[in-house]
Amino acid sequence: MREILEPPTSLVQDGRALFGTYAGPIADVNLIDAQPFALPLPRALRALRLKEWQAFQFGNGRYFFVVALFNAKVLALAQLKVYDRERRSKHVFERKLPGWALTAPRNLLCSEMRYEGGGASLRFLNRLAEDRITIELDLPQTEDMPRLSGAVTALAAGCEPEVVCIPFSAKRGMYSHKGCLALEGELRLGDETLRFSPADSFLLMDDHKGYYAHVMRWDWVTGGGFDPRGRRIGFNLTRNASSDPNHYNENCVWIDGRLHLLPPVTFTRRPELEPEVWEIRDEAGEVEVDFVIELDGHVRVNAVVVESRYRGPFGRVRGYVRGVEGERVELDGLFGMGEDFYLRC
């Protein structure tokens, strides 16, 4: 089982990343200072291999949003998806960008990540030193999305994050800061006003940096909502390239902001079922989760330097995980998204 450590001041010291699971934000996520390869590389070449992004999933009983600024250096992406569970309809805003168009922050305590261009603006105002993150959105109407504007603020007070640095090899790995936070704010989507409050809304976050291999590959499902007792529940289940998943993984559940770590998991996809189900299990019986696909999503790119076979469905969740002191935490009724991720770049 993983141990939760006090966060270091800097993630990289003397050229080596400090692998582990940490209890709070890291003041300087300086993964760029690591020497992750067999031969030392200059900073500019390391920067080209360092993938960086911030992504948020948030919603209430009806709407589920995904907003991300993703920089793979060969290409970058500004993206927002909104799914109306009542109408079973999806709207998408997406712009493919050169890598220099996005700059990722080195901490979440007081920083910003943004994209502005062509009449669109996505701004992530990271203020965890003040227990909040604000997402400001102003997107023009397109064929795939009504005009969207407004802001929501994630409230981090009392919410325990999961901050990890996971090895892919002895010197190379990834960092992620995840959490399940309360949410408040208001967005205008076309003619509709969408309101979010801590009583009915949640936000899942991922601040991420990684020295991934030439081929990036992972399985992932995350989701959130409220259980019958009115508790805000969020979970993260991933199978990635960790070299030692028993000691280094990013699986967890949050119950009203309280973090509980979970063991490594495997994914089994059942395309023969209607609707398709992704079964997520561990060896000890702590995780028995089904992700039931409600709306699928695919992105395929096959170019000279980039190949993507990405699948990112939305769906409902059923099953349970074991929480604090072995409590069976029911996940039935939660909603979220999955990824079957493949990117060669």
N, C-alpha and C positions, 0 to 999 in steps of 0.2 A: 504494500500500500504506500502511496505517496505521502511525503511529509510536507507540510506547509511551512515555508521559511519566511523570515523577515526579508523584505526586498532590499537588494543592494542599492547603493547610490547610482552606480553605473552597471549596465548589463554586461559590458565587456571590460575585462581588466587584464592588462599585460597581453593583449591580443587574443584572449580566449574568452568565449562566451561562458557565462555562469549558468549551467543547466540546472533546472529545478522548478518547483512550483512555489509561488510567492503570494504573500497575504495582502499586497497592496501595489499601487502604481509605482513604477520605477522612474526616478527623476530624469535619468538620461538613458534612453534606449538607443545606445550607440553601437548597434550591431554592425554598422559600417566599419567600425574599428577592428573587427575580428579579422583574422587571417584563416579563412575556412577551407582553403584548398592545399594540395600537396606542396605546391610552390608558392612563395609569397607573390602577391599581385599588387600593383599600384592601386590606389584608392579609386581611380576612375574606372578601372576594370571590375573591381569589387562592386561598385555601385551599379554596373550594368547587370550583374547577376543577382542583386538584392531585390526581391519582389516586395512591394509595400502596398498596403491598402488600409482603408477604414470602411467598415460596413455596418449597417444597422438594420435590424428587423423590428418593426413595431406595429402595434395595432390594438384593436378592441374586439368586441364580439362580432362585428361586421366586416371591418376592413383590416387588411394585412399589407404592410408596406415593406419593401426592400429598397434601400438606397446605399450606393457604394461608389467610392472613388478608388479605382484599382489601377496600379501601375506595375506592369511587368517589364518595363523599360523598353523592350522592343515595341510594345504597344501599351496604350493606357485606355481606360474606359470610365466614363461617367454614366451612371445608370440609376434609374428609378423604376420600380414596378409597384403597381398597386392592384390588389385583388379584392373585389367585392364578393364576399362569401354569399351574400343573399342573392345576388343576381348571377353569380358564377361567371363574372366577366373580369378581364384583366386589361390594364392599360400599361404601356411601356414607353419610357423615354430612354434613349441610349445614344451616346456619341462616342465613336472610336477616335482616339487622340494619339498624338506622338508622346513618347515617354516624358519629354521635357515639359509637357503641359501641366503635370501634377507634381506637387512636392509634399511628401509625407512628413508629419511632425516627429520630433524626437522625444516627446513626452505628451501626456494627457493632462498634466497639471495646469498648464496655461499655454495653449497653442491653437492652431487653426489649420484645417485642410480645406481647400476650396477649388471649385471649377467655375469659371465665368467666361461666357462666350456665346455669340450668336443669339443673344436675348435670353440666355438661360443662366441661372446661378444656383449652385449647391454649395452651402457653407456649413462646415462642422466646427463649431466653437467649443473646443475642449477646455473645460474649466473645473477639473476634478479637485483642484485646490479649494474650490468653492462648492464642491459636491454637486456639480451639474455639467451637462453637455447639451448644447442647443443646436438644433438642426434647422437651418433657414433655407427655404426652397422658393424658387421663383422660376417656373418653367412655362414656356409658351405653348399654346395649343398646337398639336400636330395631328397627323392622321391617326396615330395610335393612342393619343392622350388628350383629354381636355386640359385647358389651362389650369395650372396648379400653383398656389402661393400660400405663404404662411410660415409658421414656425412651431416646433414642439421642443420641449425641454425635458430631458431625462434627469430624474432626481436621484442622486447617488447616496444621500445620507442614509446610513443604516444598511447599505447593500454591500456585501462582501464580494469582491471581484475574484476571478480566477486568472492569475497571471502566470504564464508558463514560458520556459525556455527549453525546447525539446531537441535532443540531438538526433541528427540523421546519420552522423558518423562521429568520429572522435573530435573533430574540429568544426563540423558544419551542422547548422540546425536552424530553428525558427523561434520566434517570439510571438506571443499572443496575449492580449488583455481582453478578457471576456467578462460580461456581467449581465444580470437581469435587473432592470431598474424600473421604478415607477415613472409615469409619463403624464405630462400635462401640455396643453396647447391647442391650437386651432389651425386647420388647413382649409383652404377653399379649393374644391375640385369641381371645375365647371360651374354649375349653378348650385352645387351642394356645399354646405358648411359641415366639416367633420370636426367634432370636438373630442378631446382626449382628456381624461382625468385619472388620478391615481386609483380611484375606486373601480375603474373598468378597463384600464389600459396598461400596457407593458412595453418595454423596449429591451431588446437583446443587442449587445454590442460586440464588435471584434476589431481591435487595433492590431495590425499584423505586419510582421516583417520576417522574411525567410530567405536563406540561401538554398533554394530548391535546385534539384537536379535539372538536367536538360529537359527531362519529361517530368512535369508536375502531375501527381495523381493522388486523389483521396476520395473517401466516402464520408458523407456528412449529413446529419439531420439535426435541426434545432427547432425549438418551438416554445410557445408560451401561452399563458392564459390564467384562468382562476379555477381552483378546485371547488367542490361542493361546500367547503368550509369558508370560502371567500378568500383563500390565501393566493397570493400571486406566485405562480409557478413558472419556472423557466428551466430548460435543460439544453445540454450540448453533448452530442454523441458523434465521435469522429474516429475513423481508422485512417491514419496517415502514414508517413514514412519513418516514424520513430524507430530508432535502432533498439530500443528497450521499452516497449509499451507498458510493461508492468510497473516501471518506475517513472516513466515519462509519457504522459498522455494528457488530453485536455477534456476528458469526460467528467460531467458534473451535473448536479441539479441544484437549483436555488428555490428556497421556500421562504416567501416574504423577505427575500434578500439574503437569507442565510445560506451559505455555501456548504454543499456536501460533495465530496469527491467520489467518482465512480471508477470501476476497473476498465481494462481494455475490452473492446467489443468487436464483433464481426457482423458483417452485413450479408444478408441473403435476399436477393431480389426474386420476386415471384410474379413474373410477367404473365404466367398462365391464368392468374386470378383476375377477376373483373369486379371492382377496379384492382389494379396492380398494387401489391403490398411489398414494402421493404421490411424485412424482419431483422431486428437488431437485438443481439443477445451477447451475454458474457458467459464465462464458464461456471461462475459461482451462484448464478440465479439472482443476481442483484439487478439485472437489466432484462426486462422482457417487454420490448416496445415494438409496436407495429406502426409504420408510417403508411397511411392509406392515401394513394395519389388521387387528388381531386382535379387538378389541372396540370398537364405536363408542359415542359418547356425545353427546347433544344437550341443550341448554337453550334454550328459546324463551320469551321474555316480551314481550308487546306491551301496554304501559300508556301512560298519557297522557304521562308524562315520561321513560319508559325503554322502550327496545326492545332486546332481546337475541336474536341468532341465533348461538348459540355451538355449536361442534362441537369435542369434545375426545376423540378416540379414543386407545386404547392399541394398541401394535403393535411388531413386531420390525423390525430394521433390517438392511439389506444394502447393500453397496457400499463405497466408500472415500473418504477425503480425503487430500490431500497434507499431510504434517507437516513437521517440522524437516528441513532440508536435502533437501526433496523426497521424503522417505520416503512410500511408499504405505501408509497406515494403514488396515488392513481393519476394517470395522465389522460384518461379518457376525456375527450372534448377539447383538448388543447389543439392549437393549429400552428403550422409552421411550414418549413421548406426543407428540401433535401438537395444534395449535389452528388452527382456522379461526374467527377471532375477529371479531365485529361487535357493537358496543355503542353505542347512541345514548342519551346522557344529558347 
